[in-house]
Amino acid sequence: MVCKKSTGFLDESTFSTKKWRMRILIAPDKFKGSLSAKQAAEAIARGFSKVFPSATCTLLPLADGGEGLLNAFQDNGNFTLQETQVRDALGRPATASWLLKKESTRVTAIIESSQANGLWRIAAPDRNPARSSTYGVGELINAAISAGATEILIGIGGSATNDAGVGVAAALGYHFLDASNQELEPIPENFLKITRIDSTQVPTLPTIRVACDVKNPLLGPRGATRVYGPQKGIAPENLETAEAAMQHISSIAAEHFKSDFSEHSGAGAAGGLGFGLMTFCHATLESGFDCIAKTLNAEQHIAAADLVITAEGSLDSQTLEGKTPIGVSQLARKHGIPVYALAGKISDPEMLQAHFHGMDSILNGGVTLEQAIANASELLEQAATRLATTIS
């Protein structure tokens, strides 16, 4: 079903005179499990071109800090793809991709943490957060530093870990010691034995920015363990032990650094990786969409358009928490540009209507979820054509 409404973005007569020579900006996120952001943008462009053959379509694939970050930058910037051998969450060898761009004295690395510690790498029967680590993410940071990175942007999300970034810290040279000054393997099942941190061998780190798309603190009912732990394999009977381990390591870190980021918005992201990067790497956490949009000059692209189309796999209540479509909508409305949204599915369209000039979804006309995933590109193109027709 197409949802369309009048929003007062643009005088209707002015819009009518422009529509045949429009500049259309297509700025979607990925459709998880079926389409990358670039593939989604291409499908939408095909659909709109059928209705507006004279329009100029500019594709701006985006992300909000989780999986898909590398694709967004690779599709839009002069980055070169790098590959590094790392450990996955369970310590097994894995090949992880990341991006590098050199500009005179500035060298930027883009890291997607889930390339190393992603849940997608671990089969469901093997998931064991008590023995899982972000060490591989630290290895990616080391690789970026070795390549001369002066700035590192890390997107976090989709993790199989719940270790508060302790694995990252260990890879960078931190040591976690017990009461006998013996070094412990930096995994959650050992956290309650840790009594102090040795940071004497940690090198000077470059500027690290973190693109984060959730606002959870590290601890408590909205924290990393209770909200995200079950989907990573923490059994209900083990949640309290896992929370106690997280509480203990955050207390040890606060004592060592004389600062405590556990209540910071986003500290609980990716199993506490947000907390760990702030604590051990002096990183800054930023809204995932805002960080990426700024780096890719999204606002300038939006301001130059006559019409903006955004999209993601699901438009729902979580969209309003800083996901790509709402970020695109806010920038478009700031500049008075009409903005429309496409999705795999739309939940509670009444709640979302205030943010978009119109919406349409793949799950339309009796299409099942399985069919939508298998034929996502074709169905998204059809949805784009429907939406374009309502605009014309």
Legacy VTK file of the C-alpha trace (Angstrom):
# vtk DataFile Version 3.0
C-alpha trace
ASCII
DATASET POLYDATA
POINTS 392 float
0.000 0.000 0.000
1.291 3.441 -0.914
1.050 5.988 1.877
1.038 9.549 0.622
0.314 12.817 2.325
0.721 16.541 1.917
3.548 17.968 4.012
4.000 21.455 2.675
7.633 20.861 1.731
7.281 22.506 -1.649
4.570 24.534 -3.366
2.665 22.108 -5.600
2.831 24.287 -8.730
6.574 24.772 -8.316
7.038 21.034 -7.888
4.946 20.367 -11.015
7.158 22.559 -13.186
10.311 20.863 -11.908
9.353 17.212 -11.915
10.261 16.370 -15.510
13.819 17.667 -15.122
14.231 16.768 -11.483
17.410 16.026 -9.641
16.546 12.959 -7.584
18.832 11.879 -4.752
18.491 8.218 -3.774
19.988 7.675 -0.324
19.063 4.274 1.169
20.539 1.976 3.780
20.897 -1.761 3.153
18.010 -4.235 3.148
19.563 -6.664 5.612
19.838 -10.181 4.258
18.916 -9.261 0.701
20.328 -6.010 -0.731
23.325 -3.808 -0.032
22.639 -0.072 0.109
24.142 0.289 -3.364
21.958 -2.481 -4.785
18.899 -0.906 -3.172
19.795 2.494 -4.652
20.194 0.979 -8.113
16.820 -0.781 -7.921
15.091 2.409 -6.799
16.743 4.370 -9.609
15.465 1.874 -12.170
11.947 2.218 -10.805
11.952 6.011 -10.799
13.516 6.228 -14.256
10.447 4.507 -15.711
8.250 7.371 -14.529
10.781 10.224 -14.719
13.003 9.299 -17.706
14.435 12.825 -17.940
15.358 13.089 -14.274
18.940 12.933 -13.043
19.299 10.255 -10.359
22.234 10.524 -7.968
22.942 7.450 -5.840
24.201 7.946 -2.288
24.280 4.583 -0.459
24.402 5.211 3.299
24.668 3.380 6.607
24.055 4.204 10.255
27.113 2.634 11.871
26.374 -1.086 11.841
26.911 -3.637 9.143
27.096 -2.028 5.711
29.503 0.727 6.736
32.285 -0.442 4.412
29.916 -0.655 1.466
28.701 2.901 2.055
32.211 4.319 1.969
33.475 2.060 -0.777
30.584 3.136 -2.990
31.115 6.847 -2.325
34.772 7.583 -1.634
38.292 7.074 -2.909
39.050 4.318 -0.469
41.136 1.243 -1.195
40.046 -2.118 0.155
42.427 -3.776 2.610
42.395 -7.288 4.041
43.898 -8.412 7.334
44.102 -11.774 9.070
42.421 -11.496 12.454
40.745 -13.617 15.095
36.978 -13.922 15.047
34.960 -13.717 18.259
35.935 -17.270 19.230
39.608 -16.771 18.401
39.532 -18.609 15.089
41.476 -17.227 12.091
39.437 -15.014 9.766
40.049 -12.576 6.932
38.586 -9.130 7.629
38.177 -6.257 5.174
38.620 -2.554 5.924
39.224 0.654 3.966
42.067 3.147 3.707
42.355 6.566 2.072
45.538 8.663 1.926
45.302 12.425 1.425
48.626 14.244 1.846
49.121 14.324 5.644
45.736 12.788 6.435
45.254 9.039 6.324
41.779 7.726 7.115
40.888 4.127 7.931
37.327 2.808 8.004
36.699 -0.275 10.128
33.499 -2.272 10.463
33.889 -4.131 13.755
31.606 -6.985 12.708
34.179 -7.969 10.090
36.090 -9.408 13.056
33.625 -10.065 15.872
30.402 -10.320 13.878
27.582 -12.603 14.912
27.310 -13.613 11.254
30.624 -15.475 11.575
29.432 -17.728 14.409
26.956 -20.555 13.829
24.130 -20.549 16.379
25.246 -23.744 18.199
28.765 -22.305 18.649
27.808 -18.944 20.164
29.343 -18.498 23.595
29.693 -14.858 24.761
31.462 -15.912 27.981
34.434 -17.010 25.871
34.089 -14.523 23.014
36.339 -11.534 22.466
36.727 -8.345 20.425
40.461 -9.047 20.070
40.120 -9.177 16.279
38.727 -5.630 16.235
41.890 -4.541 18.027
43.930 -6.320 15.363
42.148 -4.251 12.718
43.020 -1.069 14.621
46.652 -2.215 14.753
46.614 -2.839 11.002
45.266 0.670 10.395
47.946 2.170 12.630
50.652 0.208 10.799
49.315 1.634 7.518
49.816 5.146 8.869
46.227 6.011 9.801
45.909 9.402 11.462
42.158 8.980 11.890
40.121 5.810 12.319
36.346 5.606 11.965
34.849 2.450 13.465
31.285 1.327 12.909
30.061 -0.956 15.666
27.125 -3.344 15.644
26.172 -6.896 14.783
28.566 -8.353 17.338
28.819 -11.843 18.805
30.629 -10.449 21.851
29.748 -9.078 25.274
33.217 -8.148 26.539
33.099 -4.347 27.005
35.910 -3.974 24.473
38.446 -5.731 26.711
39.587 -7.845 23.758
40.350 -4.707 21.763
42.356 -3.379 24.688
44.381 -6.592 24.944
45.240 -6.461 21.241
46.483 -2.886 21.689
48.831 -3.772 24.555
46.760 -3.618 27.741
47.245 -6.457 30.229
44.570 -7.678 32.637
45.974 -9.149 35.854
44.654 -11.166 38.792
45.480 -10.831 42.481
48.742 -12.749 41.929
49.796 -10.443 39.095
49.192 -13.212 36.593
47.853 -12.175 33.202
44.397 -13.490 32.390
42.924 -14.351 29.040
40.769 -11.299 28.251
37.378 -13.001 27.985
34.248 -12.403 30.090
34.421 -15.633 32.065
37.671 -14.277 33.601
36.465 -10.746 34.351
35.588 -11.363 37.996
39.209 -12.460 38.624
40.718 -9.232 37.279
42.092 -6.911 39.967
44.088 -4.393 37.929
45.010 -3.186 34.456
48.554 -2.626 33.158
48.662 0.003 30.398
52.415 0.656 30.331
52.908 -0.979 26.927
50.065 0.760 25.078
51.284 2.969 22.211
49.960 6.415 21.376
46.774 5.931 19.382
45.429 8.040 16.514
42.109 9.851 16.668
39.320 7.273 16.801
35.698 8.114 16.065
32.930 5.584 16.614
29.748 5.462 14.548
27.096 4.057 16.858
23.404 3.538 16.077
22.061 2.668 19.556
21.880 4.626 22.815
22.050 1.880 25.433
24.277 2.314 28.507
26.678 -0.457 29.462
24.789 -1.772 32.503
21.283 -2.245 33.859
17.949 -3.203 32.288
18.765 -1.271 29.077
22.408 -2.352 29.087
24.427 -4.540 26.751
23.903 -7.826 28.594
20.172 -7.742 29.267
19.099 -6.214 25.966
21.427 -7.889 23.487
22.929 -10.811 25.393
20.149 -13.342 24.700
20.426 -12.989 20.911
24.156 -13.707 21.201
23.642 -16.895 23.153
23.578 -15.881 26.829
21.077 -18.203 28.495
18.525 -16.626 30.863
20.101 -18.347 33.873
23.506 -16.807 33.000
22.408 -13.199 32.535
23.102 -12.160 36.133
26.610 -13.636 36.052
27.335 -11.899 32.746
26.024 -8.592 34.135
28.170 -8.972 37.262
31.259 -9.578 35.100
30.487 -6.443 33.068
29.928 -4.415 36.241
33.244 -5.615 37.689
35.354 -4.812 34.633
33.789 -1.368 34.320
34.640 -0.683 37.984
38.239 -1.822 37.502
38.529 0.374 34.407
37.006 3.379 36.205
39.524 2.972 39.022
42.441 2.702 36.570
41.489 5.620 34.305
39.762 7.799 36.933
36.798 8.121 34.581
33.674 6.072 33.973
31.845 5.842 30.653
29.409 3.095 31.676
26.402 5.432 31.677
27.358 7.188 28.444
24.808 6.915 25.632
25.984 4.107 23.343
28.348 2.538 25.883
26.348 -0.682 25.649
26.532 -0.878 21.871
28.009 -4.058 20.379
28.292 -5.840 23.712
29.927 -2.858 25.400
32.392 -2.177 22.593
31.251 1.449 22.705
32.350 1.595 26.341
35.641 -0.120 25.590
36.603 2.174 22.720
35.870 5.261 24.825
37.699 3.856 27.835
40.747 2.180 26.342
41.159 4.141 23.093
39.895 7.590 24.166
37.469 7.408 21.248
34.481 9.659 20.724
31.045 8.134 20.110
28.875 9.841 17.522
25.473 9.155 16.048
26.146 6.547 13.390
24.125 8.293 10.731
25.394 11.792 11.581
28.998 10.625 11.532
28.702 8.862 8.191
26.525 11.530 6.601
29.047 14.204 7.545
31.970 12.232 6.145
30.102 11.634 2.865
28.758 15.213 2.595
25.179 13.907 2.580
23.650 17.245 3.553
25.203 18.989 0.539
23.835 16.280 -1.767
20.381 16.565 -0.217
20.331 20.366 -0.418
21.134 20.178 -4.142
18.249 17.796 -4.913
14.648 18.461 -5.904
13.454 15.164 -4.468
14.988 12.686 -1.992
14.244 8.971 -1.718
15.489 6.974 1.260
14.956 3.316 2.201
15.830 0.432 4.491
14.668 -3.107 5.109
12.200 -2.210 7.853
10.526 1.089 8.697
9.338 0.828 12.294
9.712 2.358 15.744
13.478 1.715 15.713
13.753 3.906 12.612
13.039 6.900 14.834
16.073 6.067 17.016
18.548 7.523 14.515
18.408 5.060 11.630
19.312 6.180 8.119
15.790 7.028 6.832
14.994 9.354 9.725
18.398 11.002 9.417
17.834 11.586 5.711
14.343 12.903 6.446
15.628 15.405 8.993
18.234 16.778 6.583
15.719 16.976 3.738
13.154 18.785 5.871
15.858 21.193 7.037
16.282 22.274 3.403
12.604 22.042 2.436
13.152 19.092 0.085
10.344 16.499 -0.359
11.475 13.143 1.039
9.889 9.749 0.393
10.677 6.333 1.892
10.691 2.751 0.635
11.081 -0.368 2.740
10.898 -4.112 2.794
8.085 -3.720 5.299
6.435 -0.828 7.123
5.190 -1.161 10.693
2.850 1.462 12.126
2.791 3.799 9.094
0.730 6.362 11.011
3.666 6.897 13.372
6.057 7.419 10.459
3.903 9.592 8.214
4.991 12.808 9.893
8.522 12.199 8.645
7.930 11.352 4.980
5.986 12.832 2.090
4.971 9.268 1.154
5.967 5.628 1.655
5.712 2.262 -0.062
6.962 -1.242 0.709
7.993 -4.481 -0.972
5.520 -6.477 1.151
2.599 -5.332 -0.940
-0.128 -7.251 -2.736
0.261 -10.599 -0.967
4.054 -10.923 -1.255
5.427 -13.210 1.461
8.581 -12.477 3.438
10.397 -15.351 1.713
9.429 -14.021 -1.712
10.470 -10.509 -0.726
13.952 -11.648 0.300
14.424 -13.862 -2.774
13.246 -11.185 -5.221
14.153 -8.028 -3.306
15.724 -6.119 -6.198
12.840 -6.656 -8.613
10.193 -5.985 -5.948
11.947 -2.833 -4.734
12.100 -1.575 -8.316
8.340 -2.193 -8.619
7.670 -0.397 -5.332
9.773 2.528 -6.532
7.753 2.706 -9.735
4.497 2.727 -7.734
5.799 5.478 -5.503
7.099 7.498 -8.454
3.696 7.199 -10.119
1.965 8.730 -7.083
4.473 11.596 -7.167
3.974 12.243 -10.882
LINES 1 393
392 0 1 2 3 4 5 6 7 8 9 10 11 12 13 14 15 16 17 18 19 20 21 22 23 24 25 26 27 28 29 30 31 32 33 34 35 36 37 38 39 40 41 42 43 44 45 46 47 48 49 50 51 52 53 54 55 56 57 58 59 60 61 62 63 64 65 66 67 68 69 70 71 72 73 74 75 76 77 78 79 80 81 82 83 84 85 86 87 88 89 90 91 92 93 94 95 96 97 98 99 100 101 102 103 104 105 106 107 108 109 110 111 112 113 114 115 116 117 118 119 120 121 122 123 124 125 126 127 128 129 130 131 132 133 134 135 136 137 138 139 140 141 142 143 144 145 146 147 148 149 150 151 152 153 154 155 156 157 158 159 160 161 162 163 164 165 166 167 168 169 170 171 172 173 174 175 176 177 178 179 180 181 182 183 184 185 186 187 188 189 190 191 192 193 194 195 196 197 198 199 200 201 202 203 204 205 206 207 208 209 210 211 212 213 214 215 216 217 218 219 220 221 222 223 224 225 226 227 228 229 230 231 232 233 234 235 236 237 238 239 240 241 242 243 244 245 246 247 248 249 250 251 252 253 254 255 256 257 258 259 260 261 262 263 264 265 266 267 268 269 270 271 272 273 274 275 276 277 278 279 280 281 282 283 284 285 286 287 288 289 290 291 292 293 294 295 296 297 298 299 300 301 302 303 304 305 306 307 308 309 310 311 312 313 314 315 316 317 318 319 320 321 322 323 324 325 326 327 328 329 330 331 332 333 334 335 336 337 338 339 340 341 342 343 344 345 346 347 348 349 350 351 352 353 354 355 356 357 358 359 360 361 362 363 364 365 366 367 368 369 370 371 372 373 374 375 376 377 378 379 380 381 382 383 384 385 386 387 388 389 390 391
